[in-house]
Amino acid sequence: MRDLLDKLLKMGYSVLFSMEGGFPVIRIIQGTDASHAVKSCSLGSGDFRSSVEETLQSMILDLERHAG
């Protein structure tokens, strides 16, 4: 997961993790503006670590596809 977070930081994004309604939420923001998420996703049940890694990878691929 470190490599995914490092990749996002190098792309100029920050990652926020929170709990909302009992579910973990991942938000990717541009710079430090937490009020405007570029991407966000709520995770369901299951293995948190693998869910986070798969979700971050998917979000990064989507950001890369739409960057440019």
NUGUKOL-634719 format. One record per residue (C-alpha): residue in three letters; x, y, z. Coordinates in nm, 3 decimals. Each point is the difference from the previous one (the first is absolute). Layout:
<node><type>ALA</type><c1>X</c1><c2>Y</c2><c3>Z</c3></node>
...
# end
This chain:
<node><type>MET</type><c1>0.000</c1><c2>0.000</c2><c3>0.000</c3></node>
<node><type>ARG</type><c1>0.296</c1><c2>0.232</c2><c3>0.060</c3></node>
<node><type>ASP</type><c1>0.083</c1><c2>0.001</c2><c3>-0.370</c3></node>
<node><type>LEU</type><c1>-0.357</c1><c2>0.101</c2><c3>-0.086</c3></node>
<node><type>LEU</type><c1>0.002</c1><c2>0.285</c2><c3>0.252</c3></node>
<node><type>ASP</type><c1>0.344</c1><c2>0.110</c2><c3>-0.123</c3></node>
<node><type>LYS</type><c1>-0.126</c1><c2>0.000</c2><c3>-0.359</c3></node>
<node><type>LEU</type><c1>-0.299</c1><c2>0.218</c2><c3>0.092</c3></node>
<node><type>LEU</type><c1>0.222</c1><c2>0.244</c2><c3>0.190</c3></node>
<node><type>LYS</type><c1>0.232</c1><c2>0.028</c2><c3>-0.301</c3></node>
<node><type>MET</type><c1>-0.306</c1><c2>0.071</c2><c3>-0.216</c3></node>
<node><type>GLY</type><c1>-0.087</c1><c2>0.292</c2><c3>0.232</c3></node>
<node><type>TYR</type><c1>-0.286</c1><c2>-0.165</c2><c3>0.188</c3></node>
<node><type>SER</type><c1>-0.066</c1><c2>-0.071</c2><c3>0.366</c3></node>
<node><type>VAL</type><c1>-0.197</c1><c2>-0.294</c2><c3>0.141</c3></node>
<node><type>LEU</type><c1>-0.246</c1><c2>0.025</c2><c3>0.287</c3></node>
<node><type>PHE</type><c1>-0.149</c1><c2>-0.296</c2><c3>0.186</c3></node>
<node><type>SER</type><c1>-0.312</c1><c2>0.039</c2><c3>0.214</c3></node>
<node><type>MET</type><c1>-0.298</c1><c2>-0.191</c2><c3>0.140</c3></node>
<node><type>GLU</type><c1>-0.346</c1><c2>0.106</c2><c3>-0.112</c3></node>
<node><type>GLY</type><c1>-0.316</c1><c2>-0.187</c2><c3>0.086</c3></node>
<node><type>GLY</type><c1>0.207</c1><c2>-0.287</c2><c3>0.135</c3></node>
<node><type>PHE</type><c1>0.192</c1><c2>-0.051</c2><c3>-0.326</c3></node>
<node><type>PRO</type><c1>0.356</c1><c2>0.102</c2><c3>-0.087</c3></node>
<node><type>VAL</type><c1>0.024</c1><c2>0.271</c2><c3>-0.265</c3></node>
<node><type>ILE</type><c1>0.302</c1><c2>0.088</c2><c3>-0.215</c3></node>
<node><type>ARG</type><c1>0.029</c1><c2>0.347</c2><c3>-0.152</c3></node>
<node><type>ILE</type><c1>0.265</c1><c2>0.122</c2><c3>-0.240</c3></node>
<node><type>ILE</type><c1>0.039</c1><c2>0.376</c2><c3>0.004</c3></node>
<node><type>GLN</type><c1>0.205</c1><c2>0.243</c2><c3>-0.205</c3></node>
<node><type>GLY</type><c1>0.264</c1><c2>0.164</c2><c3>0.220</c3></node>
<node><type>THR</type><c1>-0.150</c1><c2>0.079</c2><c3>0.339</c3></node>
<node><type>ASP</type><c1>-0.357</c1><c2>0.102</c2><c3>-0.091</c3></node>
<node><type>ALA</type><c1>-0.193</c1><c2>-0.265</c2><c3>0.195</c3></node>
<node><type>SER</type><c1>-0.335</c1><c2>0.158</c2><c3>-0.088</c3></node>
<node><type>HIS</type><c1>0.025</c1><c2>-0.108</c2><c3>-0.366</c3></node>
<node><type>ALA</type><c1>0.087</c1><c2>-0.365</c2><c3>-0.050</c3></node>
<node><type>VAL</type><c1>0.125</c1><c2>-0.096</c2><c3>-0.345</c3></node>
<node><type>LYS</type><c1>-0.106</c1><c2>-0.360</c2><c3>0.064</c3></node>
<node><type>SER</type><c1>-0.169</c1><c2>-0.174</c2><c3>0.291</c3></node>
<node><type>CYS</type><c1>-0.118</c1><c2>-0.349</c2><c3>0.077</c3></node>
<node><type>SER</type><c1>-0.176</c1><c2>-0.171</c2><c3>0.289</c3></node>
<node><type>LEU</type><c1>0.126</c1><c2>-0.350</c2><c3>0.082</c3></node>
<node><type>GLY</type><c1>-0.230</c1><c2>-0.284</c2><c3>0.094</c3></node>
<node><type>SER</type><c1>0.074</c1><c2>-0.298</c2><c3>0.217</c3></node>
<node><type>GLY</type><c1>0.296</c1><c2>-0.226</c2><c3>-0.059</c3></node>
<node><type>ASP</type><c1>0.372</c1><c2>0.017</c2><c3>0.052</c3></node>
<node><type>PHE</type><c1>0.074</c1><c2>0.370</c2><c3>0.052</c3></node>
<node><type>ARG</type><c1>0.361</c1><c2>-0.011</c2><c3>-0.121</c3></node>
<node><type>SER</type><c1>-0.069</c1><c2>-0.177</c2><c3>-0.329</c3></node>
<node><type>SER</type><c1>-0.313</c1><c2>0.212</c2><c3>-0.057</c3></node>
<node><type>VAL</type><c1>0.195</c1><c2>0.322</c2><c3>0.052</c3></node>
<node><type>GLU</type><c1>0.284</c1><c2>-0.109</c2><c3>-0.230</c3></node>
<node><type>GLU</type><c1>-0.236</c1><c2>-0.110</c2><c3>-0.277</c3></node>
<node><type>THR</type><c1>-0.208</c1><c2>0.316</c2><c3>0.032</c3></node>
<node><type>LEU</type><c1>0.303</c1><c2>0.232</c2><c3>0.000</c3></node>
<node><type>GLN</type><c1>0.146</c1><c2>-0.177</c2><c3>-0.305</c3></node>
<node><type>SER</type><c1>-0.330</c1><c2>0.039</c2><c3>-0.185</c3></node>
<node><type>MET</type><c1>-0.026</c1><c2>0.368</c2><c3>0.096</c3></node>
<node><type>ILE</type><c1>0.360</c1><c2>0.065</c2><c3>-0.115</c3></node>
<node><type>LEU</type><c1>-0.062</c1><c2>-0.168</c2><c3>-0.335</c3></node>
<node><type>ASP</type><c1>-0.311</c1><c2>0.213</c2><c3>-0.050</c3></node>
<node><type>LEU</type><c1>0.189</c1><c2>0.318</c2><c3>0.089</c3></node>
<node><type>GLU</type><c1>0.281</c1><c2>-0.092</c2><c3>-0.240</c3></node>
<node><type>ARG</type><c1>-0.247</c1><c2>-0.068</c2><c3>-0.282</c3></node>
<node><type>HIS</type><c1>-0.165</c1><c2>0.339</c2><c3>0.042</c3></node>
<node><type>ALA</type><c1>0.316</c1><c2>0.206</c2><c3>0.058</c3></node>
<node><type>GLY</type><c1>0.062</c1><c2>0.165</c2><c3>-0.326</c3></node>
# end
